[in-house]
Amino acid sequence: MSYPNRSATQWRKSIRSGGQGGECVEIAGLPRVVAVRDSKDPDGPRLTFSPAAWRAFSADAKNGAFDL
């Protein structure tokens, strides 16, 4: 997927990441998708999800569906 004006894309981390340089992902809301990238590799690959898929994933994560 190509990103409109990649330099202007506003990426954000979870407030729970504490702003530390650890293992974080960043997300960006783009016009029709939610993009996800590794904060340690900002120029690396990105995953994209539909807004509905991102909401479903986020809800499951908040509810502990992925906890080991």
N, CA, C, O and CB atoms as a CASP TS submission, in Angstrom:
PFRMAT TS
TARGET T0000
AUTHOR 0000-0000-0000
METHOD Language model
MODEL 1
PARENT N/A
ATOM      1  N   MET     1       0.838  -1.175   0.000  1.00  0.00           N
ATOM      2  CA  MET     1       0.000   0.000   0.000  1.00  0.00           C
ATOM      3  C   MET     1       0.877   1.230   0.000  1.00  0.00           C
ATOM      4  O   MET     1       1.892   1.263   0.697  1.00  0.00           O
ATOM      5  CB  MET     1      -0.950   0.002   1.201  1.00  0.00           C
ATOM      6  N   SER     2       0.519   2.224  -0.751  1.00  0.00           N
ATOM      7  CA  SER     2       1.261   3.481  -0.706  1.00  0.00           C
ATOM      8  C   SER     2       0.604   4.403   0.313  1.00  0.00           C
ATOM      9  O   SER     2      -0.613   4.399   0.493  1.00  0.00           O
ATOM     10  CB  SER     2       1.317   4.153  -2.111  1.00  0.00           C
ATOM     11  N   TYR     3       1.433   5.180   0.961  1.00  0.00           N
ATOM     12  CA  TYR     3       0.950   6.082   2.002  1.00  0.00           C
ATOM     13  C   TYR     3       0.970   7.501   1.472  1.00  0.00           C
ATOM     14  O   TYR     3       1.989   7.957   0.953  1.00  0.00           O
ATOM     15  CB  TYR     3       1.806   5.963   3.290  1.00  0.00           C
ATOM     16  N   PRO     4      -0.146   8.205   1.597  1.00  0.00           N
ATOM     17  CA  PRO     4      -0.136   9.601   1.175  1.00  0.00           C
ATOM     18  C   PRO     4       0.769  10.400   2.102  1.00  0.00           C
ATOM     19  O   PRO     4       0.595  10.373   3.321  1.00  0.00           O
ATOM     20  CB  PRO     4      -1.571  10.190   1.164  1.00  0.00           C
ATOM     21  N   ASN     5       1.726  11.104   1.532  1.00  0.00           N
ATOM     22  CA  ASN     5       2.611  11.980   2.291  1.00  0.00           C
ATOM     23  C   ASN     5       3.115  11.293   3.561  1.00  0.00           C
ATOM     24  O   ASN     5       2.779  11.698   4.674  1.00  0.00           O
ATOM     25  CB  ASN     5       1.889  13.280   2.646  1.00  0.00           C
ATOM     26  N   ARG     6       3.922  10.255   3.379  1.00  0.00           N
ATOM     27  CA  ARG     6       4.413   9.450   4.500  1.00  0.00           C
ATOM     28  C   ARG     6       5.042  10.285   5.596  1.00  0.00           C
ATOM     29  O   ARG     6       4.917   9.947   6.773  1.00  0.00           O
ATOM     30  CB  ARG     6       5.412   8.444   4.010  1.00  0.00           C
ATOM     31  N   SER     7       5.720  11.378   5.234  1.00  0.00           N
ATOM     32  CA  SER     7       6.384  12.184   6.259  1.00  0.00           C
ATOM     33  C   SER     7       5.381  12.897   7.155  1.00  0.00           C
ATOM     34  O   SER     7       5.716  13.259   8.282  1.00  0.00           O
ATOM     35  CB  SER     7       7.308  13.202   5.611  1.00  0.00           C
ATOM     36  N   ALA     8       4.161  13.104   6.678  1.00  0.00           N
ATOM     37  CA  ALA     8       3.142  13.791   7.477  1.00  0.00           C
ATOM     38  C   ALA     8       2.254  12.829   8.262  1.00  0.00           C
ATOM     39  O   ALA     8       1.392  13.266   9.024  1.00  0.00           O
ATOM     40  CB  ALA     8       2.281  14.649   6.578  1.00  0.00           C
ATOM     41  N   THR     9       2.456  11.521   8.082  1.00  0.00           N
ATOM     42  CA  THR     9       1.633  10.545   8.800  1.00  0.00           C
ATOM     43  C   THR     9       1.883  10.664  10.291  1.00  0.00           C
ATOM     44  O   THR     9       3.032  10.666  10.733  1.00  0.00           O
ATOM     45  CB  THR     9       1.928   9.107   8.317  1.00  0.00           C
ATOM     46  N   GLN    10       0.822  10.762  11.063  1.00  0.00           N
ATOM     47  CA  GLN    10       0.922  10.905  12.513  1.00  0.00           C
ATOM     48  C   GLN    10       0.848   9.527  13.174  1.00  0.00           C
ATOM     49  O   GLN    10      -0.228   8.934  13.263  1.00  0.00           O
ATOM     50  CB  GLN    10      -0.200  11.833  13.053  1.00  0.00           C
ATOM     51  N   TRP    11       1.980   9.026  13.630  1.00  0.00           N
ATOM     52  CA  TRP    11       2.057   7.749  14.319  1.00  0.00           C
ATOM     53  C   TRP    11       1.937   7.983  15.812  1.00  0.00           C
ATOM     54  O   TRP    11       2.378   9.013  16.322  1.00  0.00           O
ATOM     55  CB  TRP    11       3.372   7.012  13.983  1.00  0.00           C
ATOM     56  N   ARG    12       1.334   7.019  16.520  1.00  0.00           N
ATOM     57  CA  ARG    12       1.236   7.150  17.975  1.00  0.00           C
ATOM     58  C   ARG    12       1.422   5.797  18.642  1.00  0.00           C
ATOM     59  O   ARG    12       1.109   4.748  18.079  1.00  0.00           O
ATOM     60  CB  ARG    12      -0.117   7.760  18.378  1.00  0.00           C
ATOM     61  N   LYS    13       1.949   5.861  19.874  1.00  0.00           N
ATOM     62  CA  LYS    13       2.131   4.669  20.698  1.00  0.00           C
ATOM     63  C   LYS    13       1.062   4.653  21.772  1.00  0.00           C
ATOM     64  O   LYS    13       0.467   5.683  22.088  1.00  0.00           O
ATOM     65  CB  LYS    13       3.552   4.627  21.330  1.00  0.00           C
ATOM     66  N   SER    14       0.830   3.501  22.317  1.00  0.00           N
ATOM     67  CA  SER    14      -0.075   3.371  23.442  1.00  0.00           C
ATOM     68  C   SER    14       0.477   4.164  24.619  1.00  0.00           C
ATOM     69  O   SER    14       1.689   4.214  24.826  1.00  0.00           O
ATOM     70  CB  SER    14      -0.278   1.886  23.820  1.00  0.00           C
ATOM     71  N   ILE    15      -0.405   4.777  25.381  1.00  0.00           N
ATOM     72  CA  ILE    15       0.044   5.475  26.585  1.00  0.00           C
ATOM     73  C   ILE    15       0.606   4.478  27.592  1.00  0.00           C
ATOM     74  O   ILE    15       1.352   4.861  28.493  1.00  0.00           O
ATOM     75  CB  ILE    15      -1.114   6.279  27.213  1.00  0.00           C
ATOM     76  N   ARG    16       0.258   3.214  27.449  1.00  0.00           N
ATOM     77  CA  ARG    16       0.768   2.171  28.347  1.00  0.00           C
ATOM     78  C   ARG    16       2.194   1.766  28.012  1.00  0.00           C
ATOM     79  O   ARG    16       2.824   1.039  28.780  1.00  0.00           O
ATOM     80  CB  ARG    16      -0.129   0.952  28.291  1.00  0.00           C
ATOM     81  N   SER    17       2.711   2.223  26.883  1.00  0.00           N
ATOM     82  CA  SER    17       4.094   1.878  26.537  1.00  0.00           C
ATOM     83  C   SER    17       5.085   2.655  27.385  1.00  0.00           C
ATOM     84  O   SER    17       6.257   2.283  27.456  1.00  0.00           O
ATOM     85  CB  SER    17       4.356   2.147  25.057  1.00  0.00           C
ATOM     86  N   GLY    18       4.642   3.717  28.023  1.00  0.00           N
ATOM     87  CA  GLY    18       5.503   4.487  28.904  1.00  0.00           C
ATOM     88  C   GLY    18       6.540   5.319  28.180  1.00  0.00           C
ATOM     89  O   GLY    18       7.413   5.907  28.819  1.00  0.00           O
ATOM     90  N   GLY    19       6.464   5.380  26.859  1.00  0.00           N
ATOM     91  CA  GLY    19       7.417   6.169  26.104  1.00  0.00           C
ATOM     92  C   GLY    19       8.829   5.610  26.109  1.00  0.00           C
ATOM     93  O   GLY    19       9.757   6.262  25.631  1.00  0.00           O
ATOM     94  N   GLN    20       8.997   4.422  26.640  1.00  0.00           N
ATOM     95  CA  GLN    20      10.319   3.812  26.682  1.00  0.00           C
ATOM     96  C   GLN    20      10.631   3.194  25.328  1.00  0.00           C
ATOM     97  O   GLN    20       9.720   2.890  24.557  1.00  0.00           O
ATOM     98  CB  GLN    20      10.404   2.749  27.803  1.00  0.00           C
ATOM     99  N   GLY    21      11.892   3.010  25.039  1.00  0.00           N
ATOM    100  CA  GLY    21      12.310   2.483  23.751  1.00  0.00           C
ATOM    101  C   GLY    21      12.169   0.990  23.617  1.00  0.00           C
ATOM    102  O   GLY    21      12.850   0.389  22.786  1.00  0.00           O
ATOM    103  N   GLY    22      11.324   0.376  24.391  1.00  0.00           N
ATOM    104  CA  GLY    22      11.173  -1.073  24.377  1.00  0.00           C
ATOM    105  C   GLY    22      10.418  -1.591  23.180  1.00  0.00           C
ATOM    106  O   GLY    22      10.448  -0.995  22.103  1.00  0.00           O
ATOM    107  N   GLU    23       9.758  -2.677  23.369  1.00  0.00           N
ATOM    108  CA  GLU    23       9.040  -3.352  22.292  1.00  0.00           C
ATOM    109  C   GLU    23       7.649  -2.763  22.160  1.00  0.00           C
ATOM    110  O   GLU    23       6.713  -3.187  22.838  1.00  0.00           O
ATOM    111  CB  GLU    23       8.963  -4.872  22.546  1.00  0.00           C
ATOM    112  N   CYS    24       7.525  -1.791  21.288  1.00  0.00           N
ATOM    113  CA  CYS    24       6.256  -1.092  21.095  1.00  0.00           C
ATOM    114  C   CYS    24       5.839  -1.160  19.640  1.00  0.00           C
ATOM    115  O   CYS    24       6.668  -1.312  18.743  1.00  0.00           O
ATOM    116  CB  CYS    24       6.361   0.372  21.551  1.00  0.00           C
ATOM    117  N   VAL    25       4.584  -1.048  19.431  1.00  0.00           N
ATOM    118  CA  VAL    25       4.074  -0.830  18.086  1.00  0.00           C
ATOM    119  C   VAL    25       3.459   0.555  18.061  1.00  0.00           C
ATOM    120  O   VAL    25       3.052   1.093  19.090  1.00  0.00           O
ATOM    121  CB  VAL    25       3.035  -1.928  17.670  1.00  0.00           C
ATOM    122  N   GLU    26       3.401   1.116  16.877  1.00  0.00           N
ATOM    123  CA  GLU    26       2.780   2.414  16.676  1.00  0.00           C
ATOM    124  C   GLU    26       1.655   2.232  15.669  1.00  0.00           C
ATOM    125  O   GLU    26       1.724   1.374  14.788  1.00  0.00           O
ATOM    126  CB  GLU    26       3.818   3.482  16.190  1.00  0.00           C
ATOM    127  N   ILE    27       0.623   3.047  15.811  1.00  0.00           N
ATOM    128  CA  ILE    27      -0.480   2.991  14.854  1.00  0.00           C
ATOM    129  C   ILE    27      -0.707   4.367  14.258  1.00  0.00           C
ATOM    130  O   ILE    27      -0.374   5.391  14.855  1.00  0.00           O
ATOM    131  CB  ILE    27      -1.771   2.473  15.526  1.00  0.00           C
ATOM    132  N   ALA    28      -1.278   4.361  13.070  1.00  0.00           N
ATOM    133  CA  ALA    28      -1.648   5.605  12.400  1.00  0.00           C
ATOM    134  C   ALA    28      -2.996   5.384  11.736  1.00  0.00           C
ATOM    135  O   ALA    28      -3.191   4.409  11.009  1.00  0.00           O
ATOM    136  CB  ALA    28      -0.562   6.048  11.354  1.00  0.00           C
ATOM    137  N   GLY    29      -3.916   6.290  11.989  1.00  0.00           N
ATOM    138  CA  GLY    29      -5.210   6.243  11.312  1.00  0.00           C
ATOM    139  C   GLY    29      -5.092   6.950   9.974  1.00  0.00           C
ATOM    140  O   GLY    29      -4.883   8.162   9.920  1.00  0.00           O
ATOM    141  N   LEU    30      -5.223   6.204   8.917  1.00  0.00           N
ATOM    142  CA  LEU    30      -5.176   6.764   7.569  1.00  0.00           C
ATOM    143  C   LEU    30      -6.598   6.804   7.017  1.00  0.00           C
ATOM    144  O   LEU    30      -7.517   6.304   7.666  1.00  0.00           O
ATOM    145  CB  LEU    30      -4.233   5.928   6.638  1.00  0.00           C
ATOM    146  N   PRO    31      -6.801   7.382   5.844  1.00  0.00           N
ATOM    147  CA  PRO    31      -8.178   7.566   5.362  1.00  0.00           C
ATOM    148  C   PRO    31      -9.080   6.333   5.385  1.00  0.00           C
ATOM    149  O   PRO    31     -10.243   6.440   5.773  1.00  0.00           O
ATOM    150  CB  PRO    31      -8.128   8.066   3.989  1.00  0.00           C
ATOM    151  N   ARG    32      -8.573   5.163   4.979  1.00  0.00           N
ATOM    152  CA  ARG    32      -9.440   3.987   4.934  1.00  0.00           C
ATOM    153  C   ARG    32      -8.890   2.789   5.689  1.00  0.00           C
ATOM    154  O   ARG    32      -9.491   1.714   5.673  1.00  0.00           O
ATOM    155  CB  ARG    32      -9.682   3.600   3.518  1.00  0.00           C
ATOM    156  N   VAL    33      -7.750   2.966   6.351  1.00  0.00           N
ATOM    157  CA  VAL    33      -7.116   1.853   7.051  1.00  0.00           C
ATOM    158  C   VAL    33      -6.462   2.345   8.336  1.00  0.00           C
ATOM    159  O   VAL    33      -6.261   3.543   8.540  1.00  0.00           O
ATOM    160  CB  VAL    33      -6.075   1.163   6.148  1.00  0.00           C
ATOM    161  N   VAL    34      -6.138   1.386   9.191  1.00  0.00           N
ATOM    162  CA  VAL    34      -5.287   1.642  10.352  1.00  0.00           C
ATOM    163  C   VAL    34      -3.970   0.941  10.052  1.00  0.00           C
ATOM    164  O   VAL    34      -3.948  -0.262   9.790  1.00  0.00           O
ATOM    165  CB  VAL    34      -5.946   1.128  11.717  1.00  0.00           C
ATOM    166  N   ALA    35      -2.873   1.691  10.091  1.00  0.00           N
ATOM    167  CA  ALA    35      -1.557   1.139   9.805  1.00  0.00           C
ATOM    168  C   ALA    35      -0.833   0.877  11.121  1.00  0.00           C
ATOM    169  O   ALA    35      -0.993   1.617  12.092  1.00  0.00           O
ATOM    170  CB  ALA    35      -0.734   2.097   8.900  1.00  0.00           C
ATOM    171  N   VAL    36      -0.030  -0.194  11.136  1.00  0.00           N
ATOM    172  CA  VAL    36       0.712  -0.591  12.334  1.00  0.00           C
ATOM    173  C   VAL    36       2.165  -0.823  11.925  1.00  0.00           C
ATOM    174  O   VAL    36       2.441  -1.442  10.898  1.00  0.00           O
ATOM    175  CB  VAL    36       0.091  -1.882  13.000  1.00  0.00           C
ATOM    176  N   ARG    37       3.095  -0.313  12.750  1.00  0.00           N
ATOM    177  CA  ARG    37       4.521  -0.522  12.477  1.00  0.00           C
ATOM    178  C   ARG    37       5.266  -0.778  13.780  1.00  0.00           C
ATOM    179  O   ARG    37       4.761  -0.487  14.864  1.00  0.00           O
ATOM    180  CB  ARG    37       5.127   0.697  11.739  1.00  0.00           C
ATOM    181  N   ASP    38       6.457  -1.318  13.662  1.00  0.00           N
ATOM    182  CA  ASP    38       7.351  -1.560  14.792  1.00  0.00           C
ATOM    183  C   ASP    38       8.057  -0.246  15.110  1.00  0.00           C
ATOM    184  O   ASP    38       8.676   0.348  14.227  1.00  0.00           O
ATOM    185  CB  ASP    38       8.387  -2.705  14.476  1.00  0.00           C
ATOM    186  N   SER    39       7.977   0.213  16.342  1.00  0.00           N
ATOM    187  CA  SER    39       8.582   1.495  16.702  1.00  0.00           C
ATOM    188  C   SER    39      10.101   1.476  16.566  1.00  0.00           C
ATOM    189  O   SER    39      10.714   2.527  16.380  1.00  0.00           O
ATOM    190  CB  SER    39       8.201   1.868  18.123  1.00  0.00           C
ATOM    191  N   LYS    40      10.718   0.300  16.656  1.00  0.00           N
ATOM    192  CA  LYS    40      12.170   0.202  16.521  1.00  0.00           C
ATOM    193  C   LYS    40      12.609   0.225  15.065  1.00  0.00           C
ATOM    194  O   LYS    40      13.796   0.395  14.788  1.00  0.00           O
ATOM    195  CB  LYS    40      12.672  -1.063  17.186  1.00  0.00           C
ATOM    196  N   ASP    41      11.687   0.060  14.135  1.00  0.00           N
ATOM    197  CA  ASP    41      12.000   0.029  12.702  1.00  0.00           C
ATOM    198  C   ASP    41      10.973   0.878  11.950  1.00  0.00           C
ATOM    199  O   ASP    41      10.181   0.341  11.176  1.00  0.00           O
ATOM    200  CB  ASP    41      12.011  -1.442  12.159  1.00  0.00           C
ATOM    201  N   PRO    42      10.976   2.200  12.167  1.00  0.00           N
ATOM    202  CA  PRO    42       9.930   3.036  11.599  1.00  0.00           C
ATOM    203  C   PRO    42       9.892   3.069  10.074  1.00  0.00           C
ATOM    204  O   PRO    42       8.864   3.415   9.493  1.00  0.00           O
ATOM    205  CB  PRO    42      10.088   4.412  12.102  1.00  0.00           C
ATOM    206  N   ASP    43      10.993   2.715   9.419  1.00  0.00           N
ATOM    207  CA  ASP    43      10.995   2.681   7.954  1.00  0.00           C
ATOM    208  C   ASP    43      10.756   1.279   7.413  1.00  0.00           C
ATOM    209  O   ASP    43      10.773   1.063   6.201  1.00  0.00           O
ATOM    210  CB  ASP    43      12.312   3.216   7.422  1.00  0.00           C
ATOM    211  N   GLY    44      10.536   0.341   8.304  1.00  0.00           N
ATOM    212  CA  GLY    44      10.324  -1.045   7.898  1.00  0.00           C
ATOM    213  C   GLY    44       8.901  -1.302   7.444  1.00  0.00           C
ATOM    214  O   GLY    44       8.150  -0.367   7.165  1.00  0.00           O
ATOM    215  N   PRO    45       8.532  -2.577   7.370  1.00  0.00           N
ATOM    216  CA  PRO    45       7.207  -2.943   6.873  1.00  0.00           C
ATOM    217  C   PRO    45       6.088  -2.458   7.792  1.00  0.00           C
ATOM    218  O   PRO    45       6.279  -2.254   8.991  1.00  0.00           O
ATOM    219  CB  PRO    45       7.115  -4.448   6.708  1.00  0.00           C
ATOM    220  N   ARG    46       4.938  -2.285   7.199  1.00  0.00           N
ATOM    221  CA  ARG    46       3.740  -1.876   7.933  1.00  0.00           C
ATOM    222  C   ARG    46       2.621  -2.849   7.608  1.00  0.00           C
ATOM    223  O   ARG    46       2.522  -3.367   6.495  1.00  0.00           O
ATOM    224  CB  ARG    46       3.326  -0.413   7.580  1.00  0.00           C
ATOM    225  N   LEU    47       1.792  -3.081   8.595  1.00  0.00           N
ATOM    226  CA  LEU    47       0.579  -3.873   8.393  1.00  0.00           C
ATOM    227  C   LEU    47      -0.580  -2.899   8.320  1.00  0.00           C
ATOM    228  O   LEU    47      -0.554  -1.847   8.959  1.00  0.00           O
ATOM    229  CB  LEU    47       0.369  -4.934   9.542  1.00  0.00           C
ATOM    230  N   THR    48      -1.591  -3.242   7.549  1.00  0.00           N
ATOM    231  CA  THR    48      -2.786  -2.401   7.499  1.00  0.00           C
ATOM    232  C   THR    48      -4.019  -3.247   7.769  1.00  0.00           C
ATOM    233  O   THR    48      -4.095  -4.415   7.387  1.00  0.00           O
ATOM    234  CB  THR    48      -2.907  -1.690   6.132  1.00  0.00           C
ATOM    235  N   PHE    49      -4.973  -2.630   8.433  1.00  0.00           N
ATOM    236  CA  PHE    49      -6.224  -3.282   8.812  1.00  0.00           C
ATOM    237  C   PHE    49      -7.377  -2.355   8.491  1.00  0.00           C
ATOM    238  O   PHE    49      -7.229  -1.133   8.506  1.00  0.00           O
ATOM    239  CB  PHE    49      -6.229  -3.664  10.313  1.00  0.00           C
ATOM    240  N   SER    50      -8.517  -2.939   8.203  1.00  0.00           N
ATOM    241  CA  SER    50      -9.718  -2.116   8.070  1.00  0.00           C
ATOM    242  C   SER    50     -10.047  -1.569   9.458  1.00  0.00           C
ATOM    243  O   SER    50      -9.678  -2.185  10.458  1.00  0.00           O
ATOM    244  CB  SER    50     -10.931  -2.943   7.469  1.00  0.00           C
ATOM    245  N   PRO    51     -10.723  -0.441   9.544  1.00  0.00           N
ATOM    246  CA  PRO    51     -11.104   0.071  10.858  1.00  0.00           C
ATOM    247  C   PRO    51     -11.899  -0.949  11.687  1.00  0.00           C
ATOM    248  O   PRO    51     -11.706  -1.040  12.899  1.00  0.00           O
ATOM    249  CB  PRO    51     -11.918   1.339  10.694  1.00  0.00           C
ATOM    250  N   ALA    52     -12.784  -1.711  11.049  1.00  0.00           N
ATOM    251  CA  ALA    52     -13.577  -2.709  11.776  1.00  0.00           C
ATOM    252  C   ALA    52     -12.687  -3.822  12.322  1.00  0.00           C
ATOM    253  O   ALA    52     -12.871  -4.255  13.460  1.00  0.00           O
ATOM    254  CB  ALA    52     -14.663  -3.304  10.862  1.00  0.00           C
ATOM    255  N   ALA    53     -11.729  -4.288  11.528  1.00  0.00           N
ATOM    256  CA  ALA    53     -10.818  -5.345  11.991  1.00  0.00           C
ATOM    257  C   ALA    53      -9.955  -4.829  13.138  1.00  0.00           C
ATOM    258  O   ALA    53      -9.702  -5.561  14.095  1.00  0.00           O
ATOM    259  CB  ALA    53      -9.921  -5.848  10.829  1.00  0.00           C
ATOM    260  N   TRP    54      -9.501  -3.581  13.056  1.00  0.00           N
ATOM    261  CA  TRP    54      -8.685  -3.013  14.132  1.00  0.00           C
ATOM    262  C   TRP    54      -9.500  -2.882  15.418  1.00  0.00           C
ATOM    263  O   TRP    54      -8.999  -3.180  16.503  1.00  0.00           O
ATOM    264  CB  TRP    54      -8.125  -1.639  13.716  1.00  0.00           C
ATOM    265  N   ARG    55     -10.743  -2.440  15.304  1.00  0.00           N
ATOM    266  CA  ARG    55     -11.605  -2.336  16.504  1.00  0.00           C
ATOM    267  C   ARG    55     -11.802  -3.698  17.144  1.00  0.00           C
ATOM    268  O   ARG    55     -11.745  -3.819  18.368  1.00  0.00           O
ATOM    269  CB  ARG    55     -12.980  -1.724  16.143  1.00  0.00           C
ATOM    270  N   ALA    56     -12.034  -4.728  16.334  1.00  0.00           N
ATOM    271  CA  ALA    56     -12.237  -6.080  16.869  1.00  0.00           C
ATOM    272  C   ALA    56     -10.962  -6.581  17.555  1.00  0.00           C
ATOM    273  O   ALA    56     -11.027  -7.134  18.653  1.00  0.00           O
ATOM    274  CB  ALA    56     -12.656  -7.055  15.737  1.00  0.00           C
ATOM    275  N   PHE    57      -9.815  -6.391  16.917  1.00  0.00           N
ATOM    276  CA  PHE    57      -8.547  -6.801  17.522  1.00  0.00           C
ATOM    277  C   PHE    57      -8.307  -6.054  18.829  1.00  0.00           C
ATOM    278  O   PHE    57      -7.947  -6.665  19.835  1.00  0.00           O
ATOM    279  CB  PHE    57      -7.381  -6.556  16.549  1.00  0.00           C
ATOM    280  N   SER    58      -8.505  -4.743  18.821  1.00  0.00           N
ATOM    281  CA  SER    58      -8.290  -3.932  20.023  1.00  0.00           C
ATOM    282  C   SER    58      -9.194  -4.374  21.167  1.00  0.00           C
ATOM    283  O   SER    58      -8.751  -4.468  22.312  1.00  0.00           O
ATOM    284  CB  SER    58      -8.531  -2.456  19.715  1.00  0.00           C
ATOM    285  N   ALA    59     -10.443  -4.643  20.863  1.00  0.00           N
ATOM    286  CA  ALA    59     -11.382  -5.086  21.900  1.00  0.00           C
ATOM    287  C   ALA    59     -10.945  -6.428  22.479  1.00  0.00           C
ATOM    288  O   ALA    59     -10.974  -6.615  23.695  1.00  0.00           O
ATOM    289  CB  ALA    59     -12.814  -5.193  21.330  1.00  0.00           C
ATOM    290  N   ASP    60     -10.540  -7.364  21.620  1.00  0.00           N
ATOM    291  CA  ASP    60     -10.071  -8.657  22.117  1.00  0.00           C
ATOM    292  C   ASP    60      -8.820  -8.509  22.970  1.00  0.00           C
ATOM    293  O   ASP    60      -8.695  -9.170  24.001  1.00  0.00           O
ATOM    294  CB  ASP    60      -9.796  -9.600  20.954  1.00  0.00           C
ATOM    295  N   ALA    61      -7.892  -7.650  22.556  1.00  0.00           N
ATOM    296  CA  ALA    61      -6.673  -7.442  23.326  1.00  0.00           C
ATOM    297  C   ALA    61      -7.007  -6.846  24.701  1.00  0.00           C
ATOM    298  O   ALA    61      -6.454  -7.274  25.714  1.00  0.00           O
ATOM    299  CB  ALA    61      -5.701  -6.520  22.556  1.00  0.00           C
ATOM    300  N   LYS    62      -7.889  -5.881  24.733  1.00  0.00           N
ATOM    301  CA  LYS    62      -8.283  -5.256  26.011  1.00  0.00           C
ATOM    302  C   LYS    62      -8.967  -6.246  26.921  1.00  0.00           C
ATOM    303  O   LYS    62      -8.842  -6.153  28.142  1.00  0.00           O
ATOM    304  CB  LYS    62      -9.204  -4.064  25.769  1.00  0.00           C
ATOM    305  N   ASN    63      -9.700  -7.206  26.342  1.00  0.00           N
ATOM    306  CA  ASN    63     -10.420  -8.186  27.137  1.00  0.00           C
ATOM    307  C   ASN    63      -9.581  -9.409  27.506  1.00  0.00           C
ATOM    308  O   ASN    63     -10.086 -10.349  28.119  1.00  0.00           O
ATOM    309  CB  ASN    63     -11.639  -8.624  26.396  1.00  0.00           C
ATOM    310  N   GLY    64      -8.289  -9.395  27.130  1.00  0.00           N
ATOM    311  CA  GLY    64      -7.394 -10.484  27.524  1.00  0.00           C
ATOM    312  C   GLY    64      -7.429 -11.707  26.640  1.00  0.00           C
ATOM    313  O   GLY    64      -6.934 -12.762  27.039  1.00  0.00           O
ATOM    314  N   ALA    65      -7.992 -11.605  25.461  1.00  0.00           N
ATOM    315  CA  ALA    65      -8.109 -12.768  24.593  1.00  0.00           C
ATOM    316  C   ALA    65      -6.747 -13.334  24.154  1.00  0.00           C
ATOM    317  O   ALA    65      -6.657 -14.499  23.768  1.00  0.00           O
ATOM    318  CB  ALA    65      -8.923 -12.404  23.375  1.00  0.00           C
ATOM    319  N   PHE    66      -5.705 -12.520  24.213  1.00  0.00           N
ATOM    320  CA  PHE    66      -4.392 -12.961  23.765  1.00  0.00           C
ATOM    321  C   PHE    66      -3.412 -13.187  24.912  1.00  0.00           C
ATOM    322  O   PHE    66      -2.238 -13.475  24.678  1.00  0.00           O
ATOM    323  CB  PHE    66      -3.822 -11.956  22.812  1.00  0.00           C
ATOM    324  N   ASP    67      -3.883 -13.060  26.141  1.00  0.00           N
ATOM    325  CA  ASP    67      -3.033 -13.271  27.305  1.00  0.00           C
ATOM    326  C   ASP    67      -2.654 -14.745  27.411  1.00  0.00           C
ATOM    327  O   ASP    67      -3.476 -15.634  27.186  1.00  0.00           O
ATOM    328  CB  ASP    67      -3.742 -12.799  28.594  1.00  0.00           C
ATOM    329  N   LEU    68      -1.421 -14.977  27.749  1.00  0.00           N
ATOM    330  CA  LEU    68      -0.969 -16.364  27.906  1.00  0.00           C
ATOM    331  C   LEU    68      -1.112 -16.813  29.334  1.00  0.00           C
ATOM    332  O   LEU    68      -0.782 -17.953  29.659  1.00  0.00           O
ATOM    333  CB  LEU    68       0.479 -16.519  27.458  1.00  0.00           C
TER
END
